[in-house]
Amino acid sequence: MESLDSSFRDPSGYIFNLDGIFYRAVHISYKDNLDLLENTGLYSHLLSKEQILSYDAQETSKFNVNNDYYKVILPDQLKHVSYPYEWCFSQYKDAALLTLDIQEASLKHGMSLKDASAFNIQFHNGKAVMIDTLSFEEYKEGDPWIAYRQFCQHFLAPLLLASFVDIRSLKLMNVYLDGIPLDYVVKQLSFMKLLKPMVFIHIYLHSKAQNKNASKVNSIKKNISKHSLLGLIGTLKSLINSLKWNPKGTEWGDYYSDTNYSDLSMDKKITILDSLLDELKPHTLWDIGGNNGEFTRLASNKGIECLLFDIDYAAIEKSFLKSKLENEKNITSFVMDFTNPSPGIGWNNKERLSIIDRGPAEVVLALALIHHLCISNNLPFHYVADFFARIVSKSLVIEFVPKNDSQVQRLLKTRDDIFINYNKEFFEAEFAKFFNIKKSIKVDNSERFLYLMQKRNS
């Protein structure tokens, strides 16, 4: 069985896909640690707190794995995959605190995390969860936390930059796949921020120590007590818990309070969408540019597995916090600019999948989006239709916003109107090359239309 392109670096085992099901092969070298994870009660403890994916052992003979492998396990199947550079602030903070909670519990059960990668965390059933069963190793008295540096680069550095400098700093994880270098963080933070005691210790002094010992072998200090390690975890928790981000001054975070829809129009739009969802009955749905998820939840509340994407951090922050508060399990929200969507990156451009490769969805919603794509970003209808045809497997529900709409006029205030083909007829003609237009429904008390389109050959 060949490993996935995202799973080739770990000598302890690998993930493989068989008939659409993901399994993990565990190398014989990891036998003692896997047994320890189970026998110490750590696995059961983490499972009871929903902090780790569950798994079941399989008959190894059913799989084409050699004698170098101890077990094949079947983990609880993820509904979708996301990456740190697609998370909002509170998602990132939850992932960091989860990692620290797991390390604290590990130490108390005689184990330690050898990896503290943000890529080991996914959002599953609405919550952050650890997915890498092979990240645990036996703790030996006096050993340091080997993953401390990785934790600071993968979690603390992005959160500090997001809180103190700019929320868009979270996107740097797209560039620095092994975490943001601490010396870079030092250069970005103000002198006063660096003087904060825990920032000074975990970032400034840590950075200096890295640079000083970069060429030395075995330079990590030994004889660090478990009590000291737990204290280290405690200071990191306190620092991360203190970090805040106030989502203000963003463009679309309050979109629904700044729209030209009347109450009648909004009610009609909701009724139309509700009826279309009942007709389509999809298992999966992506809402592209869905703001804080008001319309996405029409689907998620019906038990449809939904991904909400928006370019605005404030909108996704609001949606995620709502999901946490209401314990929503069928909607997950991510930051994504679909004019520059997440590409395939890492080794051979396959280690982290593009958003297109993580699809398609059965149904895609694209509401009040077309004018942003075509007018704000100069995208011809043909290119937009082609893109949607790549990410949807069955049906597209898309809203056409005409040029005389106040939201379009707002976009045109700052530029010349060069969009001679931006009209309903040309929109329909271009989308008809990729989709069969099943319905075109005018929204009462507005000039907007909702379309139901079926992908050709689906």
PEDASUL-V256992 format. One record per helix or strand of 3 or more residues. SS is the DSSP state (@ for helix, = for strand). FROM is the first residue (numbers start at 1). TO is the last residue. If there is no record, write none. Layout:
# PEDASUL-V256992
ss={SS;SS}
from={FROM;FROM}
to={TO;TO}
This chain:
# PEDASUL-V256992
ss={=;=;@;@;=;@;=;@;@;=;@;=;=;@;=;@;@;@;@;@;@;@;@;=;@;=;@;=;@;=;@;@;=;@;@;=;=}
from={13;21;28;42;55;60;69;84;89;111;118;121;127;133;136;148;167;182;191;197;226;255;263;284;296;305;313;331;347;361;370;381;392;406;424;435;449}
to={18;27;39;48;58;62;75;86;108;113;120;124;130;135;138;164;174;188;194;213;242;257;280;288;300;310;326;335;349;366;376;391;400;412;431;442;455}
